[in-house]
Amino acid sequence: MILLELFLSFLQIGAFSFGGGYAAMPLIQAQVVTKYHWLSMAEFTDLITISQMTPGPIAVNSATFVGIKIAGIPGALIATLGCILPS
């Protein structure tokens, strides 16, 4: 169930975030912090920092970070797949 929630959340983020990584941040915050409470606001701030420091798109790095925190390697793969599938 958690893997399905991860997939659908990041599928929605990937499908509706137009304008680059910074435009996706409010959508990611709404899903990850507000709706599912997977991360606290402090952890979300760390997420932004880590996503900026690592190579690649911010949304994909965020999906990988949240996925691995919530469900380990399978969660990282599912969340990342959900994020990149719409594009």
C-alpha distance (Angstrom), angle and dihedral (degrees) to the residues before:
residue distance angle dihedral
M1 . . .
I2 3.81 . .
L3 3.81 90.8 .
L4 3.79 90.6 53.0
E5 3.82 90.9 49.5
L6 3.81 90.3 49.6
F7 3.79 91.8 48.9
L8 3.80 95.4 47.4
S9 3.81 93.7 44.2
F10 3.78 94.0 52.8
L11 3.80 92.0 39.4
Q12 3.80 86.9 58.7
I13 3.81 90.8 47.1
G14 3.80 91.7 49.2
A15 3.79 92.7 47.5
F16 3.80 99.0 46.3
S17 3.80 105.6 33.6
F18 3.78 107.3 100.1
G19 3.78 121.5 172.9
G20 3.78 103.8 42.2
G21 3.77 136.8 -77.1
Y22 3.77 98.5 -41.3
A23 3.79 90.1 53.7
A24 3.82 88.5 54.5
M25 3.81 94.7 53.8
P26 3.83 96.3 82.4
L27 3.81 89.8 48.9
I28 3.79 91.7 49.0
Q29 3.80 90.7 47.4
A30 3.80 91.6 50.1
Q31 3.81 92.1 52.0
V32 3.79 101.8 36.3
V33 3.82 103.1 35.0
T34 3.79 106.6 22.8
K35 3.81 106.9 30.4
Y36 3.82 105.3 32.4
H37 3.83 101.5 16.6
W38 3.81 91.0 -138.6
L39 3.82 90.6 143.3
S40 3.77 134.9 25.7
M41 3.80 119.8 -127.5
A42 3.83 89.9 -101.2
E43 3.80 90.7 52.4
F44 3.81 89.4 47.6
T45 3.80 89.4 55.3
D46 3.81 88.2 52.1
L47 3.80 88.2 48.7
I48 3.81 91.1 57.0
T49 3.80 91.3 48.2
I50 3.80 94.3 48.5
S51 3.81 92.0 44.4
Q52 3.80 89.9 53.9
M53 3.81 94.2 47.2
T54 3.81 96.7 50.7
P55 3.80 122.5 71.4
G56 3.77 117.4 -102.6
P57 3.79 138.7 47.3
I58 3.80 117.0 -32.7
A59 3.81 94.4 -127.9
V60 3.81 93.2 51.6
N61 3.80 92.5 46.6
S62 3.80 89.3 48.3
A63 3.79 91.6 50.7
T64 3.78 91.1 50.8
F65 3.82 92.5 47.3
V66 3.81 94.6 48.6
G67 3.80 93.2 42.1
I68 3.80 94.1 52.6
K69 3.81 91.8 46.2
I70 3.80 93.6 49.8
A71 3.82 103.9 36.1
G72 3.80 109.5 2.6
I73 3.81 122.6 -124.1
P74 3.83 95.1 -19.9
G75 3.80 89.2 51.7
A76 3.81 91.6 50.4
L77 3.80 91.4 50.7
I78 3.81 94.5 46.2
A79 3.83 94.9 45.5
T80 3.81 92.0 46.7
L81 3.80 91.6 47.7
G82 3.80 90.2 50.5
C83 3.79 91.0 50.9
I84 3.82 96.9 49.6
L85 3.80 99.3 35.7
P86 3.84 97.3 82.1
S87 3.78 92.7 54.0
